[in-house]
Amino acid sequence: MEREYGVPWYTVHRGDLFEMLFSIAKPFMDLKLRAKVTHVDSSAPSVTLESGATFSADLIIGADGIHSVVRGSVLGEKDLPLSVPLGDVAFRALIPTEGMAKDPELRELVANPRLTTWMGPLRHAIGYCVRGGKEYNMVIVKPDDGSTYSWTAKGDVKEVEESFHGWEPRFRKLISLMPSVLKSKLLICAPLKTWSHRAGCVTLLGDACHPMLPYKGQGAAMAIEDAAVLGNLFSRIAHKSQIHELLKAYQTIRFERATSMQTGSSDNRTLYHLADGPEQEARDASMRVAMEKTIQEMREAEKMSQDRGSLSGQSVNPWADKAKMAANFRYDVDEVTNRWWESQEMEVKSKL
């Protein structure tokens, strides 16, 4: 990552990421907790809380997730379009690494941190260290059995154990070390027709407007990119009458990229979940070739001090496919926004 894109790769607990972002934003905000929004008037615009209190604003941004209340006011409909079950359920668990470090087979997963993927017919799992190596985060996906969509519903570790008989011994040991699991049904959601209300003072961000399947690991990244584009655009505002046009610009800049990530997130599911047979064997062989090629290129790059970004090639393995990786990680939010603004500045200013 550092050689190709000039930045390191970190794995982080989402709660810790929230704390980092909050520490930056705190001096500039008036945060109200336990303030559940029950109604949004997109024309006013204003929000009404469960307590009955009402707050008005020049702009409302609905960053309130897949169950967004704000989205209903933007679209005029409560349910997500095409929010149908995918047929998979995700289990999420945090494992204390203290026990892993004492096990000869698991110790390396802590001592030499990496993102590890286990793949098999109709199911897969991903694991990596978080919180300075004190915990090991796992996401395990298998066929669904009628569970509900929730980030907080409790799962059963025994169900996970029974669903992965015969899998790699280290993975089986990790399951046995799970203190508990959360269980969540996965849904396919179609792209929205619009992210902003026609009145031009209410918009959506992140999972509220482009909820994603977890197979590409880009959900939180897209939300942060959305926020960065809004921040860039609204740094140019001179009067609140400009909000409507800036929200149009926001959707224009973000829609194609977010939709591409949203619809492409299912590609890895097909790749990871192949049944045993010729396709699976071809996938494994291709991944091994890509791995060996990447290792060789890395050694040559280090030896010859090649310029970053010089490696090329496509692979069935998305993490070894240079074009796919570049599309994910070479994207510069401010560069894209600035370039769009420069190309549209005269037209936008004429409408402001």
Secondary structure as the mmCIF struct_conf table of DSSP 4:
data_model
#
loop_
_struct_conf.conf_type_id
_struct_conf.id
_struct_conf.beg_label_comp_id
_struct_conf.beg_label_asym_id
_struct_conf.beg_label_seq_id
_struct_conf.end_label_comp_id
_struct_conf.end_label_asym_id
_struct_conf.end_label_seq_id
HELX_RH_AL_P HELX_RH_AL_P1 GLU A 2 TYR A 5
BEND BEND1 GLY A 6 VAL A 7
HELX_RH_AL_P HELX_RH_AL_P2 ARG A 14 ALA A 25
HELX_RH_3T_P HELX_RH_3T_P1 LYS A 26 PHE A 28
BEND BEND2 LEU A 33 ARG A 34
STRN STRN1 VAL A 37 ASP A 41
TURN_TY1_P TURN_TY1_P1 SER A 42 PRO A 45
STRN STRN2 SER A 46 LEU A 49
TURN_TY1_P TURN_TY1_P2 GLU A 50 SER A 51
BEND BEND3 GLY A 52 GLY A 52
STRN STRN3 THR A 54 SER A 56
BEND BEND4 ASP A 58 ASP A 58
STRN STRN4 ILE A 60 GLY A 62
TURN_TY1_P TURN_TY1_P3 ILE A 66 HIS A 67
HELX_RH_AL_P HELX_RH_AL_P3 VAL A 69 LEU A 75
BEND BEND5 GLY A 76 GLY A 76
BEND BEND6 LYS A 78 ASP A 79
HELX_LH_PP_P HELX_LH_PP_P1 LEU A 80 LEU A 80
TURN_TY1_P TURN_TY1_P4 PRO A 81 LEU A 82
STRN STRN5 VAL A 84 PRO A 96
HELX_RH_AL_P HELX_RH_AL_P4 THR A 97 ALA A 101
TURN_TY1_P TURN_TY1_P5 LYS A 102 LYS A 102
BEND BEND7 ASP A 103 ASP A 103
TURN_TY1_P TURN_TY1_P6 PRO A 104 LEU A 106
HELX_RH_AL_P HELX_RH_AL_P5 ARG A 107 ALA A 111
BEND BEND8 ASN A 112 ASN A 112
STRN STRN6 THR A 116 GLY A 120
TURN_TY1_P TURN_TY1_P7 PRO A 121 LEU A 122
STRN STRN7 ARG A 123 VAL A 130
TURN_TY1_P TURN_TY1_P8 ARG A 131 LYS A 134
STRN STRN8 GLU A 135 PRO A 143
BEND BEND9 GLY A 146 GLY A 146
BEND BEND10 TRP A 151 THR A 152
STRN STRN9 LYS A 154 LYS A 154
HELX_RH_AL_P HELX_RH_AL_P6 VAL A 157 SER A 163
TURN_TY1_P TURN_TY1_P9 PHE A 164 GLY A 166
HELX_RH_AL_P HELX_RH_AL_P7 PRO A 169 LEU A 177
BEND BEND11 PRO A 179 PRO A 179
STRN STRN10 LEU A 182 ILE A 188
HELX_LH_PP_P HELX_LH_PP_P2 ALA A 190 LEU A 192
BEND BEND12 LYS A 193 LYS A 193
BEND BEND13 TRP A 195 TRP A 195
STRN STRN11 SER A 196 SER A 196
TURN_TY1_P TURN_TY1_P10 ARG A 198 ALA A 199
BEND BEND14 GLY A 200 CYS A 201
STRN STRN12 VAL A 202 LEU A 204
HELX_RH_3T_P HELX_RH_3T_P2 GLY A 206 ALA A 208
TURN_TY1_P TURN_TY1_P11 CYS A 209 CYS A 209
TURN_TY1_P TURN_TY1_P12 PRO A 214 TYR A 215
BEND BEND15 LYS A 216 GLY A 217
HELX_RH_AL_P HELX_RH_AL_P8 GLY A 219 PHE A 234
TURN_TY1_P TURN_TY1_P13 SER A 235 ARG A 236
BEND BEND16 ALA A 238 HIS A 239
HELX_RH_3T_P HELX_RH_3T_P3 LYS A 240 GLN A 242
HELX_RH_AL_P HELX_RH_AL_P9 ILE A 243 GLY A 264
TURN_TY1_P TURN_TY1_P14 SER A 265 SER A 266
HELX_RH_AL_P HELX_RH_AL_P10 ASP A 267 TYR A 272
TURN_TY1_P TURN_TY1_P15 HIS A 273 HIS A 273
HELX_LH_PP_P HELX_LH_PP_P3 LEU A 274 ALA A 275
TURN_TY1_P TURN_TY1_P16 ASP A 276 GLY A 277
HELX_RH_AL_P HELX_RH_AL_P11 PRO A 278 MET A 304
TURN_TY1_P TURN_TY1_P17 SER A 305 SER A 305
HELX_LH_PP_P HELX_LH_PP_P4 GLN A 306 ASP A 307
TURN_TY1_P TURN_TY1_P18 ARG A 308 GLY A 309
BEND BEND17 VAL A 316 ASN A 317
TURN_TY1_P TURN_TY1_P19 PRO A 318 ALA A 320
HELX_RH_AL_P HELX_RH_AL_P12 LYS A 322 PHE A 329
BEND BEND18 ARG A 330 ARG A 330
HELX_RH_AL_P HELX_RH_AL_P13 VAL A 333 LYS A 351
#
